[in-house]
Amino acid sequence: MKKSILLLCLIFFSCTVRAQINLNKSSKSPRYLDFLPSDAKPEDLRPSDIPSEQVLKQMGFSDVEIAEALDFKQSRGKYANEIGDSLNVRSNLEKFYKTFGDTLILDTITYPQAKIYGQDIFRNNKLSFYQKSLDAKAPENYKVGSGDEISISVWGYSQFSETLLVDERGYITPSSYGRIYVKGLTFKNMRSLLKSRFSSFLDMKNSEIDVTLSYSRVITVNIVGEVYNPGSYSIPAINTAFNALIAARGPNQLGTVRNIYIKRDGKTVDSLDVYQFLFDPIRSQDIYLQDGDYLLVPPAKNIIEVTGAVNRPYTYEAKSGESVSSIIKYAGSFLPTAFSDVITLKRIEYNAITVNDVHKDHLNSTAIQNGDVIIVNSISNRLSDVVTVKGSIGVSGDYEFTQGERLLDILTKAKCIDEKTFLEKVYVIRLNSDRTKSHIAINLEAIIKNPNHKDNLLLKEYDIIRVLSVDDFDDEFSVSIKGAVRDAGYFDYGYGMTLQDILLQAGGLTQKAENSRVEISRIMDYDISSNKLKPRRVVIKTIKVGENLIVSAEAEEFELQPFDQVFVRENPDFESAKNVVLSGEVKYPGTYTLISKNEKISSLIKRAGGLTNYAYLDGVRMYRQFERSQDLNEPDELDISNELKERILLDPELALIYINDLRKEENEQNSLFNKDVTFGYDMVYLDLSKAMNSEYSKHNLVLIEADSIIVPKIMDVVHITGDLMNLEGASISAPHFSRKRANYYVNNFAGGFTKTNKKSNTVVVYPNGITKKSVNLGLFSISPRIKKGSTIIVSNKLIKEKKINENPVDWNKQIENVMLKITAVLTLWLLVDKVSAE
């Protein structure tokens, strides 16, 4: 007894420890951690961190991955750099991580939205940066230095062509012509100097000269201060100071964009103003750096916020002495709806926020201070000096209010007076001084005859004039025709309209109307005694249609009334051809027309010459068309079921035949009946063996239009798919063995069930489309038997999301708890042993 108790306690202890360990297993590490030193960030990975080829093989990398890693390590292939600047290092790192499917490094170089306007042009690479020394053409103000390569070409009467290196002393040495000092000269001045010097030994009057920069020297500049990536950068000298700032991704959220200093030999030699570069490019000049220069980005000082009716509301930086007008210019100036007469200026003064009005005349003279907020208000949306004309005649809309203008004047201006104007009344809705409205009715005919009439009112601002038309009082009547006509629908009614008129407007009778009849239904009838239309529902006329599709002359002259409905009945014996599709292993596959309304499957198979010797009856599938409505605004979908999309047939040839036939039938139906509907196909279970053996079998279904039957070839394999552990992919096929169940195929051909699979979820899709699932009996499950051509689908268990344990495991406490449990068990064991001994 005591041994059993001790054994149970030890089992409980081991399960507890195992559970604690499993809770703390980490998920699979990202791929880049395989290379990254333990104390480094992802963006700090360098080629020297990549181990040797032998180590990479031991780490389990494929040959392709090893080749990629060694290219990165040795800067070969796509990782080869012309110069070793930091931008190329970062670019290579991004390429390397992307190759290995890791994007964490890309996330580390995303930047927040700029706090100050102008900071983002460096973060988003809106300026050109030349990473290679051959990238760009030198501008006129580019200063030549040691390491540059100059190409000189002379053509015409004299010929000369050489590429010359500017040496450390600043000279170039053309062949046989002596050396020329060019260091420190602008490109423009150097070109003039070379042309002058070459004139001494070449005929330059009859020749042309071209001087280009073929290679820019590499300089090292130091970018420091409030930038995202401060440090030293090796860049081609062809880059301006603005370009160089891209290397450090420009000022950070605190950095200035107006006072960026260039320091050389401890002195400030120039400064950059991003706003001058953006808003006044004519005055802005490119500044080229020298080797060892410093770019210093101090914190921004004067931060101004602009809100309201401007084109670009944002936060801006101002220089000392700039005015409100300058900042509004940076903000894109006023919107058309801006109230520009008075600008609101919020300012921090004496530890309080004050509100000041800045009039339009003082915008240039009002200096701004750090922390100012400029608010540009918008004008009211309400119209002023306006009168409005409304009605179904003339030109409705808003018109300018003019003092002294009268009612007849505005109606004439709006073209509201013609033969269709309702002259008895015109209405003026007027806004009173107390904000109420008056409704004034005026005889329009009187003021037209006499413009001096008292009713020809003087207009007031915001008056609304409503004009009526005689057409407003007319009813629009229609009649309809349906049935066996070419253009059924509704037609405008007019007095004197006859049955013959509407038949002709509807395109005449079709062949379906032969030996049929025409009915006229009336829901409104005119009562002469009361002079009113009275509702009544009655069929007032029935007319026979002859074999030549002609109705009697008396019927043709029958007069219609408003809302009459004409029905041209179809001949019940007339029926259009109904087609079905028979594909696969029959002697004559194709499209067949049903010969009767009750033709069955067995009849159709016989008409097709019967089945071939390769027909697989257990895999026959039948599909029947169904109709569904569709929102025309939604995209079209393939009108087949999801199962049909995945596995319509295991034979690709039959699948192609089936899909083509379905689409053809669908297009024919839509074009024939002009319906705003789409057609889908549902699978119908069919046992063709029973259908062929008995005329009266329930499987011998009566066919209807657009039915499709597919008879596949004999299938000798079984497909296994789903969550498998085989190495080739998601599916595998195996020969069919009689009387075997699904588990047999999974265990013998697909590597067996894994720990994550759930056997009771195994599904078998038979070749005829019928699906069966394993039967779960609690302790075990029974999988379905397999027929030829079946597909076995293996599924995983549903994984419930586990809550992340935010508190780490305190192992000291866990061990203490375990020891307490062991002590309690041993104490209990000793007590039991003592009691047993007594």
Buried (B, 14 or more C-beta within 10 A) or exposed (E): EBEEEBEEBEEEBEEBEEEEEEEEEEEEEBBBEBBBEEEEEBBEBBBEEBBEBEEBEEEEBEEEBBBBBBBBBEBEEEBEBEEEBBBBBBBBBBBBBEBBEBEBBBEEBEBEEBBBBBBBBBBEEEBEBBBBBEBBEBBEBBBBBBBBBBBBBBEEEBEBEBEBBBEEEBBBBBEEBEEBEBBEBBBBBBBEBBBEBBBEEBEBEEBEBEBBBBBBBBBEBBBBBBBBBBEBBBBBBBBBBBBBBBBBBBBBBBBBBBBBBBBBEEEEBBBBBBBBBBBEEEEBEBBBBBBEBBBBBBEBEBBBBBBBBBEEBBBBBBBEEBBBBBBBBBBEBBBEEBBBEEBBBBBEEEEEEEEEEBEEEBBEEBEBEBBBBBBBBEBEEEEEEBBBBBBEBBEBEEBEBEEEBBBBBBBBBBEBBEEEBBBEEBBBBBBEEEEEEEEBEBBBBBBBEEEEBEBBBEBBEBBBBBBBBEEEEEEEBEBBBBBBBEEBEEBEBEEEBBBBBBBEBBEBBBEBBBEBBBBBBBBBBEEEEEEEBEEEEEEEBEBEBEEEBEBEEEBBEBEBBBBBBBBBBBBEEBEEEBBBBBBBBBEEBEEBEBEEEEBBBBBBBEBBEEBBEEBBBBBBBBBBBEEEEEEEEEEEEEBBBEEBEEBBBBBEEBBEBBBEBBEEBBEEBBEEEEEEEBBBBEBBEBBBEEBBEEEEBEBBBEBEBBBBBBBBBBBEBBBBBBBBBEEEEEBBBBEBEEEBBBBBBBEEBBBEBEEEBBBBBBBBBBBBBBEBBBEEEEEEBBBBBBBBBBBBBBBEBEEEEEEEEEEEEEEEEEEEEBEEEEEEBEEBBEEBEEEEEE
